Amino acid sequence: MNLILLGAPGAGKGTQAERLVAERGLVQLSTGDMLRAAVAAGTEIGRRAEAIMNSGELVSDEIVVGIISDRIDQPDCEKGFILDGFPRNTAQAEALDKMLAEKGKQLDLVIEVRVDEKILFDRIRTRAAEAGDGAVRADDNEETLRKRLDVYHEQTAPLLPYYQAQGKVRSVDGMQPIETVGAEIKEILDRL
């Protein structure tokens, strides 16, 4: 079972991915982690990525898809995977579909975790108030969330119509308790 969890920053995708890893034996594939691992392993694609990253440029879609391609060939991905942080736009989604088709694989489902963005801002304010002078993540503030949401709406949200056209999108209400969201996702996957 090969999945993408899609939703705005702060929707709880990471939490639900961790649950799916534990419950279903899927592998969570983070493109950032995979890039760092390929560089550390000194693979051909890792060397290409390292040169680009060292110059301060963004790694191309071709290289990222190549790293994903290499990674999903590993034995631990046999039961399936959850993509984390990829694709971020329709060009990447098309490249991913092509690569998977060449391997005789496919993306089975895209689970959209819907959230009320106003409540995301309320959560940040609450965390900041609760932390007081304590440790608050540097990126855990309203300005950063607003920027991340803008990028999400501009680049990533257009993936929904792309995957809806393929009949692969199922939505859950991410504003519910974690366990309830997890139960809804489980029910969706059990029907596959």
C-alpha positions as CSV (number, residue, x, y, z in Angstrom):
1,M,0.0,0.0,0.0
2,N,1.6,3.3,-1.2
3,L,0.2,6.5,0.3
4,I,0.5,10.2,0.4
5,L,-0.8,12.2,3.4
6,L,-1.7,15.6,2.2
7,G,-2.8,18.7,4.2
8,A,-1.8,22.1,5.4
9,P,1.2,22.6,7.8
10,G,0.1,21.6,11.3
11,A,-2.7,19.3,10.1
12,G,-1.2,16.3,11.9
13,K,0.1,14.4,8.9
14,G,3.4,13.4,10.7
15,T,1.5,12.1,13.7
16,Q,-0.8,10.0,11.5
17,A,2.1,8.7,9.4
18,E,3.8,7.5,12.6
19,R,0.7,5.6,13.5
20,L,0.5,4.0,10.1
21,V,4.2,2.9,10.3
22,A,3.5,1.3,13.7
23,E,0.1,-0.3,12.8
24,R,0.7,-1.4,9.2
25,G,4.4,-1.8,8.8
26,L,4.6,0.9,6.1
27,V,7.8,2.9,5.7
28,Q,7.6,6.7,6.1
29,L,9.8,8.2,3.4
30,S,10.9,11.8,4.1
31,T,12.6,13.3,1.1
32,G,14.9,15.4,3.3
33,D,16.0,12.3,5.2
34,M,16.5,10.3,2.0
35,L,18.6,13.1,0.5
36,R,20.9,13.2,3.5
37,A,21.2,9.4,3.5
38,A,22.1,9.2,-0.2
39,V,24.7,11.9,0.4
40,A,26.1,10.0,3.4
41,A,26.1,6.7,1.5
42,G,28.0,8.3,-1.4
43,T,25.6,7.0,-4.1
44,E,25.7,8.4,-7.6
45,I,22.5,10.4,-7.0
46,G,23.7,11.3,-3.5
47,R,26.9,12.8,-5.0
48,R,24.9,14.8,-7.5
49,A,22.6,16.1,-4.8
50,E,25.4,17.0,-2.5
51,A,27.1,19.2,-5.2
52,I,23.8,21.0,-5.7
53,M,23.0,21.4,-2.0
54,N,26.6,22.7,-1.3
55,S,26.1,25.4,-3.9
56,G,22.9,26.5,-2.1
57,E,20.6,25.5,-4.9
58,L,17.4,23.3,-4.7
59,V,17.8,19.7,-5.7
60,S,15.9,19.0,-9.0
61,D,12.8,16.9,-9.2
62,E,14.7,14.5,-11.3
63,I,17.2,13.8,-8.5
64,V,14.5,13.6,-5.8
65,V,12.5,11.1,-7.9
66,G,15.7,9.2,-8.5
67,I,16.4,9.0,-4.7
68,I,12.8,7.9,-4.1
69,S,13.1,5.3,-6.8
70,D,16.2,3.9,-5.2
71,R,14.7,3.9,-1.8
72,I,11.4,2.1,-2.7
73,D,13.5,-0.7,-4.1
74,Q,14.7,-1.5,-0.6
75,P,13.2,-4.6,1.1
76,D,11.6,-2.7,3.9
77,C,9.4,-0.9,1.4
78,E,7.8,-4.2,0.2
79,K,4.6,-3.7,2.3
80,G,4.4,-0.1,1.1
81,F,5.4,3.4,1.9
82,I,4.0,6.8,3.0
83,L,5.6,9.8,1.2
84,D,6.4,12.7,3.4
85,G,7.2,16.0,1.8
86,F,6.8,14.8,-1.8
87,P,5.3,15.5,-4.2
88,R,4.9,19.3,-3.5
89,N,3.5,20.2,-6.9
90,T,1.8,18.6,-10.0
91,A,5.1,18.3,-12.0
92,Q,6.5,16.2,-9.2
93,A,3.3,14.2,-9.0
94,E,3.5,13.4,-12.7
95,A,7.2,12.4,-12.4
96,L,6.3,10.2,-9.4
97,D,3.5,8.5,-11.3
98,K,5.8,7.9,-14.3
99,M,8.6,6.4,-12.1
100,L,6.1,4.2,-10.2
101,A,4.6,3.0,-13.5
102,E,8.0,2.0,-14.8
103,K,8.4,-0.2,-11.7
104,G,5.0,-1.7,-12.1
105,K,3.8,0.1,-8.9
106,Q,1.3,2.8,-8.3
107,L,0.2,5.3,-5.6
108,D,-2.8,3.7,-4.0
109,L,-4.3,6.6,-2.1
110,V,-4.0,10.2,-1.1
111,I,-5.4,10.9,2.3
112,E,-6.3,14.6,2.7
113,V,-6.2,15.7,6.4
114,R,-8.5,18.8,6.3
115,V,-8.1,21.5,9.0
116,D,-9.6,24.8,9.9
117,E,-6.7,27.2,9.3
118,K,-8.0,29.7,11.9
119,I,-7.7,27.0,14.5
120,L,-4.1,26.3,13.5
121,F,-3.3,30.0,14.3
122,D,-5.2,29.6,17.6
123,R,-3.0,26.5,18.4
124,I,0.2,28.5,17.8
125,R,-1.0,31.3,20.1
126,T,-1.9,28.8,22.8
127,R,1.5,27.0,22.6
128,A,3.3,30.3,22.8
129,A,1.2,31.4,25.8
130,E,1.7,28.1,27.5
131,A,5.5,28.2,26.9
132,G,5.8,31.7,28.3
133,D,9.5,32.3,28.4
134,G,10.2,28.6,27.9
135,A,11.4,26.9,24.8
136,V,9.2,27.6,21.7
137,R,10.4,26.3,18.4
138,A,11.7,29.1,16.2
139,D,9.4,28.2,13.4
140,D,6.3,27.9,15.7
141,N,4.9,31.4,15.2
142,E,2.1,33.0,13.2
143,E,4.3,34.6,10.6
144,T,6.0,31.4,9.7
145,L,2.7,29.5,9.7
146,R,1.2,32.1,7.3
147,K,4.2,31.8,4.9
148,R,4.0,28.0,5.0
149,L,0.2,28.1,4.4
150,D,0.8,30.5,1.4
151,V,3.3,28.0,-0.1
152,Y,0.9,25.1,0.6
153,H,-2.0,26.8,-1.2
154,E,0.1,28.0,-4.1
155,Q,2.1,24.8,-4.8
156,T,0.8,21.8,-2.9
157,A,-3.0,22.2,-2.7
158,P,-3.2,21.9,-6.6
159,L,-2.3,18.2,-6.0
160,L,-5.8,17.6,-4.8
161,P,-7.5,18.1,-8.2
162,Y,-4.7,16.1,-9.8
163,Y,-5.2,13.1,-7.6
164,Q,-9.0,13.6,-7.5
165,A,-9.1,13.1,-11.2
166,Q,-7.5,9.7,-10.6
167,G,-10.1,8.9,-8.0
168,K,-7.4,8.5,-5.3
169,V,-8.3,11.2,-2.7
170,R,-10.1,10.4,0.5
171,S,-10.6,13.2,3.1
172,V,-10.6,13.1,6.9
173,D,-11.4,15.8,9.4
174,G,-8.1,16.6,11.0
175,M,-9.7,18.8,13.7
176,Q,-10.9,15.7,15.5
177,P,-8.8,14.0,18.3
178,I,-5.7,12.2,17.0
179,E,-7.3,8.8,17.8
180,T,-10.5,9.6,15.9
181,V,-8.5,10.8,12.8
182,G,-6.4,7.6,13.0
183,A,-9.6,5.5,13.2
184,E,-11.0,7.2,10.1
185,I,-7.8,6.6,8.2
186,K,-7.8,3.0,9.3
187,E,-11.4,2.5,8.1
188,I,-10.5,4.1,4.7
189,L,-7.4,1.8,4.3
190,D,-9.3,-1.3,5.4
191,R,-11.8,-0.7,2.5
192,L,-9.0,-0.8,-0.1
